[in-house]
Amino acid sequence: MTPPGRARPVPASMTWDDLTRRPRSRADATIAYGDDRLQVVDVWRPAGAGPFRTVLMVHGGCWQTAIADRSLMDWVAADLRDAGYAVWNIDYRGVDRAGGAYPGIFLDAARAADALRDHAVPFAFDLRRIVAVGHSAGAHLALWLAARRNLPAGSVLAGGDPLRIDHVVALGGMPDLEAVAASPDNGCGTDVVADLVGAATDARPDRYADTSVPRLLPLGVPQDLINGREDRIVPFRFGTAYADQARAAGDPVALHEIAATGHVELIAPGSAAWATAKALIAGAFA
């Protein structure tokens, strides 16, 4: 049994069961931003009066609800709450749910992010600096949320007053959808990308223009990429390729390679990868 207040040891190679069998904490509140049961946000609020440094969190799962929802982030959300951060852990309709395919999943993510401002006062969120943390497909969405101000004119995803993201920590991310679609060795497969971005049409011949993050560079914010060398879901080259693209566009990007680490460890308290993420989150608020 793990002593109270001490991180549980992480196996050398974690499975999803290794994570999900751990005791699970509960969020402090759940906020709806739409009518669908997936259009909700879990709020993790530390004890005390605040104001609290606030993390916008986005789960992965290959953009599919059948694979994962916001609850997959419960362990790291609780760990951040224990460290004094407020966490705004968003959910959204995956592409395998009614209304989730383009533009739905992106509009959901944008709406959920923007709703954070509406609840800043009751939850004592400090909005002076927002750090977005995303895992896997959620890292793509976290980076995309930071890129919304660069959306092409005329895009159905453009407009409004996007929440300002000041820093992104991407855990095993897949920001380049064109690379995902061309890489059968990625753990999400290639077919999901067509569902995610929608078919090309005469009105929208380039279906990646407003969804694939490299097309929206530079983001103008610091980005930390954390990738496991042994990740079998997100090949390590996805991290190096995106880092090169972002740097070439002028963005401040750091790629953190974590040895002997797969995909699950990235969101497992007690792992080297999550320790790195926590340190980077702390640095982003410094």
BELLIN-V281533 format. One record per residue. RES is the residue in one small letter. PSI is psi as a letter, one per 30 degrees, with the letter a starting at -180 (999 if undefined). OMEGA is omega in radians with two decimals (999 if undefined). NEAR is the number of other ideal C-beta (glycine too) atoms within 12 Angstrom. Layout:
RES:PSI:OMEGA:NEAR + RES:PSI:OMEGA:NEAR
//
This chain:
m:k:-3.13:7 + t:k:3.12:13 + p:k:3.11:8 + p:k:3.08:9 + g:g:-3.13:10 + r:k:-3.11:11 + a:k:3.09:23 + r:k:3.13:23 + p:k:-3.12:18 + v:k:3.09:30 + p:l:-3.12:21 + a:e:3.10:16 + s:j:-3.01:20 + m:k:2.94:35 + t:l:3.09:17 + w:e:3.12:25 + d:e:3.11:11 + d:e:3.13:24 + l:e:-2.97:32 + t:f:3.07:19 + r:f:3.10:15 + r:l:3.02:27 + p:k:-3.05:15 + r:k:3.04:19 + s:l:-3.12:22 + r:k:3.03:18 + a:l:-3.12:30 + d:f:3.13:25 + a:l:3.02:20 + t:k:-3.05:24 + i:k:3.07:29 + a:k:3.02:22 + y:g:3.12:31 + g:a:-3.07:25 + d:f:-3.12:13 + d:k:-3.11:23 + r:f:3.12:18 + l:f:3.14:37 + q:i:-3.09:32 + v:l:3.10:28 + v:k:2.99:42 + d:k:3.11:38 + v:k:3.06:38 + w:j:-3.02:39 + r:k:3.13:36 + p:l:3.00:28 + a:l:3.10:14 + g:a:-3.02:14 + a:f:-3.07:10 + g:a:0.05:20 + p:l:-3.02:21 + f:k:2.95:31 + r:k:-2.94:33 + t:k:3.11:44 + v:k:2.99:47 + l:k:-3.02:51 + m:k:-3.11:51 + v:k:-3.14:52 + h:l:3.07:44 + g:b:-3.09:44 + g:h:3.10:41 + c:h:3.14:36 + w:g:-3.08:46 + q:k:-3.12:31 + t:e:-3.14:32 + a:f:-3.13:16 + i:e:-3.11:24 + a:l:2.96:33 + d:a:-3.03:31 + r:f:-3.08:40 + s:f:3.11:27 + l:f:-3.13:36 + m:g:-3.06:47 + d:e:-3.04:31 + w:e:3.13:41 + v:e:3.07:47 + a:e:3.11:40 + a:e:-3.14:30 + d:e:3.09:34 + l:e:3.07:38 + r:e:3.12:35 + d:f:3.14:23 + a:g:3.05:28 + g:g:3.10:25 + y:k:2.88:40 + a:k:-3.11:41 + v:k:3.08:44 + w:j:-2.98:52 + n:j:-2.98:48 + i:l:2.95:46 + d:l:-3.07:43 + y:l:3.09:49 + r:k:3.07:37 + g:l:-3.11:37 + v:f:3.10:35 + d:g:3.12:26 + r:l:3.14:25 + a:k:3.12:16 + g:f:-3.06:23 + g:f:-3.12:32 + a:l:-3.11:29 + y:k:0.11:34 + p:g:-2.94:29 + g:e:-3.07:31 + i:e:-3.13:44 + f:e:3.09:41 + l:e:3.08:35 + d:e:-3.12:40 + a:e:-3.14:51 + a:e:-3.13:40 + r:e:3.13:36 + a:e:3.13:43 + a:e:-3.09:42 + d:f:-3.14:30 + a:f:3.12:29 + l:e:-3.10:38 + r:e:-3.10:25 + d:f:-3.06:22 + h:g:-3.09:28 + a:e:-3.07:25 + v:e:-3.10:13 + p:f:-3.11:17 + f:g:3.10:33 + a:h:3.05:23 + f:k:3.01:33 + d:j:-3.05:26 + l:g:-3.12:28 + r:f:3.13:14 + r:k:-3.13:26 + i:k:3.08:38 + v:k:3.09:44 + a:k:3.11:48 + v:k:3.14:51 + g:k:-3.14:51 + h:k:3.02:49 + s:b:3.07:46 + a:f:3.08:47 + g:f:3.05:49 + a:e:3.03:47 + h:e:-3.12:50 + l:e:3.10:49 + a:e:3.09:50 + l:e:3.12:52 + w:e:3.10:50 + l:e:3.09:49 + a:f:-3.06:45 + a:f:-2.98:42 + r:f:3.14:36 + r:f:-3.14:24 + n:g:-3.10:28 + l:k:-3.11:29 + p:k:3.10:21 + a:k:3.13:11 + g:f:3.12:13 + s:k:3.08:31 + v:f:-3.13:22 + l:f:-3.09:34 + a:l:3.06:23 + g:l:-3.11:19 + g:a:3.14:18 + d:i:-3.04:13 + p:k:3.02:30 + l:k:3.12:33 + r:k:3.04:27 + i:k:-3.06:40 + d:f:-3.08:29 + h:k:3.10:37 + v:k:2.99:48 + v:j:-3.06:50 + a:j:-3.09:52 + l:j:3.14:53 + g:h:-3.00:50 + g:l:3.07:54 + m:i:-3.03:53 + p:f:-3.07:46 + d:j:-3.07:38 + l:e:3.10:41 + e:e:3.09:28 + a:e:3.10:32 + v:e:-3.12:42 + a:f:-3.11:24 + a:g:-3.02:20 + s:j:-3.14:24 + p:f:-3.12:14 + d:g:3.08:18 + n:k:-3.00:32 + g:f:3.10:28 + c:f:-3.06:39 + g:l:-3.09:23 + t:f:-3.05:22 + d:f:-3.08:18 + v:f:-3.10:33 + v:e:3.11:34 + a:e:3.09:22 + d:e:-3.07:28 + l:e:-3.00:40 + v:f:3.13:36 + g:l:-3.10:29 + a:l:3.04:16 + a:k:3.09:14 + t:l:3.09:12 + d:e:-3.14:7 + a:f:-3.09:13 + r:i:-3.04:21 + p:f:-3.14:11 + d:j:-3.01:21 + r:f:3.14:26 + y:f:-2.96:30 + a:e:-3.07:29 + d:g:-3.11:31 + t:f:-3.11:46 + s:k:-2.95:35 + v:e:3.14:47 + p:f:3.11:35 + r:f:-3.06:30 + l:g:3.12:37 + l:l:-0.04:28 + p:k:3.11:24 + l:f:3.11:38 + g:g:3.10:24 + v:l:3.08:33 + p:k:3.14:30 + q:k:3.03:44 + d:k:3.12:39 + l:k:3.10:49 + i:j:-3.09:44 + n:k:3.08:42 + g:k:-3.13:41 + r:f:-3.10:27 + e:g:-3.13:24 + d:j:-3.13:38 + r:f:3.11:21 + i:e:3.11:37 + v:j:-3.14:45 + p:k:-3.06:30 + f:f:-3.10:32 + r:f:3.08:23 + f:e:3.13:40 + g:e:-3.11:38 + t:e:-3.12:23 + a:e:-3.14:29 + y:e:3.12:43 + a:e:3.12:33 + d:e:-3.14:20 + q:e:-3.09:30 + a:e:3.12:37 + r:e:3.13:22 + a:f:3.12:14 + a:f:3.09:22 + g:g:-3.14:14 + d:k:3.03:31 + p:j:-3.06:21 + v:k:3.04:37 + a:k:3.08:26 + l:k:-3.11:31 + h:j:-3.13:33 + e:k:3.14:24 + i:j:-3.08:31 + a:l:3.05:18 + a:h:-3.07:18 + t:k:3.08:37 + g:b:-3.04:36 + h:e:-3.07:44 + v:e:-3.09:41 + e:f:-3.09:42 + l:f:3.13:48 + i:h:-3.13:50 + a:j:3.04:42 + p:k:-3.08:38 + g:f:-3.14:25 + s:l:3.07:36 + a:e:-3.13:28 + a:e:-3.12:40 + w:e:3.06:40 + a:e:3.08:25 + t:e:3.14:28 + a:e:-3.14:44 + k:e:3.12:34 + a:e:3.14:20 + l:e:3.09:30 + i:e:3.10:38 + a:e:3.13:21 + g:e:-3.13:19 + a:f:3.11:30 + f:f:-3.04:27 + a:999:999:13
//
